[in-house]
Amino acid sequence: MSNKQMPEEEIKKEIRNYLRQRKVLVLCTCSNNIPRATPMDFYIDKKADDFNIYVGPAPGRKVKNIEENPVVSIGIYTPMDIGKVQGMQITATGKDRLNFLREGDEGFDHAQKIVRGKRKLLLKIIPEKIELLDYDFIKKGYSRLQFLNL
């Protein structure tokens, strides 16, 4: 089995394609050693060249967790009935990578145009590490696990 990593531009293209084809993620937060995993719809700016993710969280435990402990892990997967073994893990830490946006905040109007439906609160997630698992990468001579540090 190969440990070969893809060239950076190729893995970026694979990541963008994967994100464009998915609509649901699992947002994992933690506070006081109590984890919380929340399935949510997500959006990306299809016109941008970045990997930022936008979600519209309802106020609640996940929001409080991020405010208390600004560390998140995100899982995005391909359902097994598709017949492929694929999944993505995203890590983002720090308030500079986890931006809550409310009406009147810089960037809120732009983010509101990306997400579906009017939201009072938006969370912009700026990934620091993306790991993409895809067994089809082996057919191309690469490791099934590719990663991108941002």
N, C-alpha and C positions, 0 to 999 in steps of 0.2 A: 504494500500500500504506500502511495506517495505522500510525502509531507510538503510537496511543492506548492508554494503560494502563487496565485495569479498575479500578473502585472497590475499595478494599482488602478489604472484606467479600466481594465477588464472587470475587476471586482466591484468598482464603483457602478459600472453599467449593470452588473448582475444584481446588486443591491437595489438600485433604482427600479429595475424591472420587477423585482420581488415586491417591493413596497407598493408599486402601482397596481399590482394584481390582488392586493389584500385590502380588507376593510375593517378587520377586527384585530385588536391586540389584547394582551393581558398585561395590565399595569400593576407591577408589584412594588409595594411600599412597606415601610416598617416603622414602628414606634414602640419604644419600651420592650424590644424583643418580641413584639407581636406582629407577624407579617400579615399583609392583606393583599390578595390578588383579585383585581377587578377587570373583567372583560369590558372593553369599550370600543366604540367605533373610532376610527382615526382618519386623519387627512394629511396629505402632503401637498406642498405647492408644486404642481406639475410643471410650472414655468421656471422654477428655481433650479439651481445646480447644487443644492445642498441636500441634506438628509433630515431636515427638521420635521418633526411630527407635531401635529396639532390635535388636541382632544378638548372636548367641552365637558369638564367634570362637573357633576352636580355637587354642591357643597356637602361635605360629609367627612367620614373618617379618612379617605385617601388624601383629601386636600389638607386636613390637619396633620396627617403623617408627613407629607412633603414639607409643610411649613416647619415642623419640628425636626425632621430628619431629611434633608434634601438629597436623598439617594434613591434612585429608582432603577429597576430592572424591567425590561419589557420583553415579552415573548410573543412572537408571531409565528404561526405554524400553518402548514398545509394539511388539511384533513386527510387522514389515512385512506379514505375511500377514493381519493384522486389517484392513488397508486404510486405516489412518489414519497420519498423520505426527505423532507425539507423543513427547515425551521430557522428562525432568526432570533438572536438574543441581542438586545441593545442595552447599554449601560450609560447612565447620565448621573453625574453627581455635582452638587453645588447649585446655589441660587442663580449663578450666572448661566447655567444650562437648563434650569427649570424655572421658566418665567410665567408667572400668573399674569394674565392680561384682563383688565376690566375696562368697561367703556370709559373713554377719555385718556387711557394709557397709550403711550407711543407704541405703535404696532398692532393695536387692537383692531382697527378698521381693516387693515390688511389681512389679519388672521381671520376676521369674521367673513371675509370674502372667500376664504379657502374652505371653511367648514360649512356643513349643510345645516340650515336652520339658525335662527337668531339665538345667540347665547349671551348670558350675562357674565360668564366667566370662561376664559379659555386658558389652556396650558400649552405653552410652546416648549417642546422638548428638543434640546440641541444635543444629539448623541456625542459621546466621547469615544465609544467603542461599539462596533457592530460586528457580530459574528454571524456568518451565514453557513448553514449546513445544507449540503445538497449532494446526494450520492451520485447524481449525474456528472458532477465535476470529475469524478474518477475516470470516466470515459474520455475526458479531455486531457488526462495526464496530470491532474491536480489533486491535491488533498481534498477530501470531502468537506473539510472545515476550513473556511476562509475567513479572514478577519481584516478589519480596517480600523485603525486608530486615527481619530480626528483631533 
